[in-house]
Every structure is written in C-alpha cells, then in structure tokens.
Amino acid sequence: MYKAPVEEIAFTLKHVTGMGQAMEEGRLGDLSGDVLDAILTEAGRFAGDEMEPLAEIGDRQGAKLVDGKVVLPDGWEKLYRDWIAGGWNGLTAPEEFGGQGLPHMLNVATLEMWNSASMAFGLAPTLTMGAVEALVAHGSEDLKRKYLAKLVTGEWAGTMNLTEPHAGSDVGALRTRADRHNDGTHRLFGQKIFITWGDHEAAENIIHFVLARLPDAPAGTRGISLFLVPKFLVNDDGSLGARNDYFAHSLEHKLGIHGSPTCTMIYGDGKYGDERGAVAWLVGEENKGLACMFTMMNNARLAVGIQGVAIAEAATQKAIAYAKERTQGRAPGTAAFGMSPIIEHPDIARMLLTMKALTQGSRAICYACAEAIDMSHRDAGKARYWQERAALLTPIAKSFSTDAGVDVASLGIQVHGGMGFIEETGAARLLRDARIAPIYEGTNGIQAIDLVTRKLTISNGDQVRGFITELRGIADAVAKSNLDGFGETADRLNAAIADLETASEWLLAQQAEGHVAEALAGATPYQRLFGLVLTGCYLAKGGLVDIADGEGEKRIALCRFAAENMLAETAALTDRVVTGASSLEAARIALA
C-alpha cells in the first residue's frame, strides 16, 4: 500500500525549496506551517485511503468505449466526484472564480500524491487545472464568466487537443479547420488523437481546448488558433444545453495508464446537432493560439515531471518494503543463522539508495520550479529573476524527473527479482505507467532542445551562471559544516558543478558561433548532467538542515551516497556534451 510521504514532502517544501522562508516573509498570504501540514496530511489520507485501492482495478479493467460512451473502471466516477467534493481541484485557482489562491508549490505537492496513488487517475485533474490557467490568462470575460467557476471546482473537466495523426511534435502541420460563423462563433472540423481523458461520464461537462486553423491562416505555427469546445453547449444561465458535434471515436490500447481514457476525437462530422461542425469559441487572438496553449503546456510539463516523482516514490516504497521481507542467501558479514533479508545484500542496498536519491532529487527539482513560478507572481522586486529561473528549470524538471521515474520503476522490478515481473506485485504496473511520461508534453529530446537553445541562453547565459554560483554556495556550506557524515561530499559537489559550468559555457559558445547542430548533439546528456548536479546539491541542502527529528544523519548519508556514486557520471556527461559534434558525422555514416 502506498503511504504518502507527508513529512518528507513538507520538509522539501519548507527547507530545500523556499516555502518556509516565503511563509515567514508573508509572501504566501495567510498560509502557515500548520495549515500547510494539515492540507498535506489530508491529501495524503485521501490518496492512500481512497485513490490507491482503486489503482489496480483501473489497471486491470481499463477505460472502455461502450455504445458510444466512455466507461471508467469500477469506482472511478465516484472517486472523481469525491475528489472534487474535497475542493482539491481549485487549490491554486483565483479566489474570484471560487478557487483558494494557494501557492503552486502546494498544488504540485498534492499532484505528487494523486499520481503516486494512481497516475492514470491523476492525469484528469492535471489537465483541468491547466485549462483553468489558460482560460484565466487568455479567455474573454464572457468565456470566463460562463466556464471558469465549474472548471475550478472540477464539476466540468478540461482537456488539451493538439496531436493529429500527421502532426505530433510538429504541431504546425495540423489540419483541423475552424470556420467562422455569422454569430461570432466558429465551427470545427477535424480529428485529434491521443487526447487524455478526452471523454467520460464522471464530469457533467468536458471543456476541450483545441488547436485549429482558420481558412485564411498563414502556414505553419504562425497560423494556429486556440478554441474552446464544450461537450455540451452552455446556456446563458449556466445550464447545459444540446450536445456539441464531436465524439470519441475510439480508445487507445496502451502499455500503461489503462484507467485513463486516451481518445481519438472526431469534430464536426454531423453526429450531433442540427448542422455539421463543432461549435467553438476563439480563445485569445486569431493565429496566436500556440502561445495561448503554451500557458497550458508549461503547467502540464511541470505536472508531468511530478508524475515521474510520483511513480519513483511509489516504486521506492514498494521495493523497500519487499526487500525488508524477502529473505535470500546470507548477507556478507552476518552472524545470524539462516537467510538474510535481501535489503542487507550490498547490491540491493545500492539499488534502493539510488532509487531514494533519484526520487528525492527529482522532487526537489520540481518543487524548486514551482517555487520559481510562485515567486514570479509574489515577489515583484525579483519578478524577472524568478521568471527566468522557472523557464530554466521547467525542461529539467520535466525530463530529469520522468527519466528518473522510469529508471526507479525499473530498479524496483529488479529488487523484486522474478516477482517484479509478475503483475500481482504491482511493480510492473508502475514501470508501464511511468513509460509515457518522458513522451508527454514534448518528448524529453524536445525538452533538451528547449533547454539548450532557449533557456540556457536567457539573459545571454547570465541566469545559468548565477544559478551555478548559487549551487557553489551549497557546496561551500557543506565544506564549512564540519559534519563528519558528509565525507568528501563538498569536493564531489564542486567537481560536478565545475563539469556543469564547462558544459554550459561550451554550449553557449557553440550557439554564439552559429554551431547549433553541434550544440544540440550534446543537449540530452547536458540535460541529465544538470539534473544530477541539482540532485546532489538539493540533497546536500537537506542534509545541512539542523533538525531534531533523528533524520539528519539519514539525509547526510543519502547525500554522501549520491555524491560518491552518482555524481561520478557528470565528468563523462560533460565529455559527451563537448564531443557531441563528432557524433553528427558518425550518424551520417553509420545510419546512412
């Protein structure tokens, strides 16, 4: 059974990222440490007691299309309604629309718990929250008045419709058409695929945010507009009207996240309504839809990173529990008679420590990204600094954390041995669920492109240089702490930070000289390099906290393990970054 790590989550928020300081400075309104702990405790209870027991049912039954309706696994509709009744959907939404106006950091922490309990279920609120953010930022006053309140509560769900059969990562190739109508609305015609939670009966209405092209739009991404398309049309008094002209044509049969209905959507074929065409409303300006959608996508990218953290946490808990119970062989140096718990075997201990370090490191990276988003709105004097920090961290949070989720879930199966390959243990489901996250919301390769070409170059590289200086401050604090448990951690951190600096400056220089392809050849190893350095530094930051809960020694030990066993990889990654250019020529020859 998954048990939400409430204390660890609260510790990371308060001491590793800056939530504790922000509360002390009054930047988070009336939120206090006690209120934060109470919210996290209740979220943990709901995730463990209500969500997690239905995860296996969702995996086994899956969502189904029956007589034209999407049917969720047993108990999931009630679970969704219980979840919205708890007020969880509106944690960060503006108070003027019925939200609670709480920090993004807190919402990200609860998203971790929902996705640890059941990633397939946790996808639903993630998309609705993104829809709220997009509508707040870009919707007309009339659209906000009509749709926001119900989206904030979660009574109405939201989705994001980008992908088409011929237009995946290259969104500019989409063909869905939006025709102007004489009443000021539009009529949509086209097909969208891989639409997560694209249809279901749990919510009263589903509000789709759909990218489409106007007849006179310019080619490529410059000609994409964003439209709001409700499942049921909404009357002026807020009541639901006629069914709109779209439907879920089929559901995908997937490797994992079986309980989540992944739909192929058909818009405007005349199945519903008096005339063909799905009634749609423009969101934002014509031909500026991709910029509007990126409001939703950036929210989703961090949320997907949290899915990686969530799976890693669940897999680590499951593996540690199994390793304490499973006995095999005699551990080296043991004097006890009989077989030892496998947790006492060195290789199992190494795998479990790696799992813990990746989980806690990726959690801190995601929470730090959420902190930057919060402070960009709440610290007016440093708004630009925080905006740049959020931009820099977003692709790292998304990619490093989702890769960690896959790696940790795979290690979890290895710890279980043959039993990990058997579905009944649940270890296999976690790996199957985790595998989609590195693909979601821009593949991790695309995140690497974004990191190197757009985010690394922010303020001519000064943002990343300043960040590196801050990381050196953590290493210096470790060196000055005189805590024996850290061992050579400070030296290992400084060496890894130097690797990051070398790689960063090389990539900046390559782009300044116009060698973009050479820079991109090293983008993916650079992304992992950055994530590993942050993992080591954030674990060290946690180890430096002087708390009397008996956990300090454990934190220092985990930090030292990461520094000595994982940060050794940074030198090799730096070599891969700066020799990436040679791989281009090798690829031309070997892959011809």
Buried (B, 14 or more C-beta within 10 A) or exposed (E): EBBBBBBBBBBBBBBBBBBBEBBEEEBBEEBEBEBBBEBBBBBBBBBBEBBBBBBBBBBEBBBEBEEEEBBBBEBBBEBBBBBBEEBBBBBBBBEEBBBBBBBBBBBBBBBBBBBBBBBBBBBBBBBBBBBBBBBBEBBBEEBBEBBBBBBBBBBBBBBBBBBBEEBBEEBBEBEBBBBBEEEEBBBBBBBBBBBBBBBBEBBEBBBBBBBBBBEEBEEEBEBBBBBBBBBBBBEEEEEBEEBBBBBBBEBBEBEBBBBBBBBBBBBBBEEBBEEBBBBBBBBBEBBBBBBBBBBBBBBBBBBBBBBBBBBBBBBBBBBBEBBEEBBEEBBEEBEEEEEBBBBBBEEBBEBBBBBBBBBBBBBBBBBBBBBBBBBBEBBEEEEEBBBBBBBBBBBBBBBBBBBBBBBBBBBBBBBBBEBBEEEEBBBBBBBBBBBBBBBBBBBBBBBBBBBBBEBBBBEEBEBBBBBBEEBBEBBEBBBEBEBEBBBEBBBBBBBBBBBBBBBBBBBBEBBEEEBEEBBBBBBBBBBBBBBBBBBBBBBBBBBBBEEEEEBBEEBBBBBBBBBBBBBEBBBEBBBBBBEBBEBEEEEEEEEE
